[in-house]
Amino acid sequence: MLNKGLSLNTLKRGFISGLKITWQLSKILVPVYFIVTILKHTPIINWISTGFAPLMKLFGLPGKAAIVLVMGNVVNLYAAIGAIASLDLSIREIYILAIMLSFCHSLLVETAIAKKIGLSAIKVIAVRMALAVVFGIAFNLIL
Amino acid sequence: MLSILTEAAVGSFNSVKQIAFIVIPIMVVMEILKDIGIIDKIARLFSPIVKIYGMKKEVGFPLVVGIVLGLSYGAGIIMQAAEDYKISRRDLYLLTYFLSTAHAIFEDTAVFMVFGVNGPVLLITRFTAAAIFTYIASRWMKSDTPFLEYEVTN
């Protein structure tokens, strides 16, 4: 099923699937980018920054990075990317966010899929969050 | 207000453009790898590895598919493989544990590389964590536990 032999179709399929991902991503990234940019110009961003600062400090992140984690887990990685792009974060901070998010993201959709395969939703979420937290703290110490 | 909207429009357009430049080539390469049969070869390579977890060697195929294609696209293939190869409940659990930690690893890594994150480091970290975590889970789940003897085909 996966072995069809190389042809021009291969390149076409790759290009189309890349375009599809970009399109899917844009549909989410653009609105999130707008929301976060507007938020940046309101006092709300300061409330979020100060409110989450103690928690985010564990991972060496500014308080506003909480927006990225929430977007990534509630919506998906693309939304998180939109938030990262619109917030001014350093490469080190983006690194830590990338590690944390790659373990734990799209919890609503992906947990539903894991459940369909037969896993317990709570266990999956607990494990993924634990990995994200552990690696977030570890990378903050290492980097 | 207008300057804020312009800032958002320009910024989001640039992000999308950057992402397209990275994601499209990666997806083309992935299709090439699929069509020259690399995935099958990797799956065969994984067969002895899944035995470390006490899994059937056939689990290698859905494992590799999930790692490469991701959960959403891979779920169908995983369910089909579970039925075709009569993969036990325990193996399916371990498989999903591995995959919920590391799936669609190329696509997920590609989007972060847009910001200059080192892809291989991200990939290796995620993969190693999934491997270790699944190993711990595999020791935990004794294959003789009655509840786990249930076959998916039922």
Interface residues (C-beta under 8 A of the other chain):
Chain A: L2 N3 K4 G5 L6 S7 T10 L11 R13 G14 F15 S17 G18 L19 I21 T22 L25 S26 L29 V30 Y33 F34 T37 I38 H41 L77 Y78 I81 G82 I84 A85 S86 I91 I94 Y95 A98 I99 L101 S102 F103 H105 V109 E110 I113 A114 K116 I117 G118 L119 V124 V127 R128 L131 F135
Chain B: I4 L5 E7 A8 A9 G11 S12 S15 V16 I19 A20 V23 I24 P25 I26 M27 V28 V29 M30 E31 I32 K34 D35 I36 G37 I39 D40 V65 L71 S72 A75 I78 M79 R89 L92 Y93 T96 Y97 S100 T101 E107 D108 T109 V111 F112 V114 F115 G116 V117 N118 L122 T125 R126 A129 F133 V152
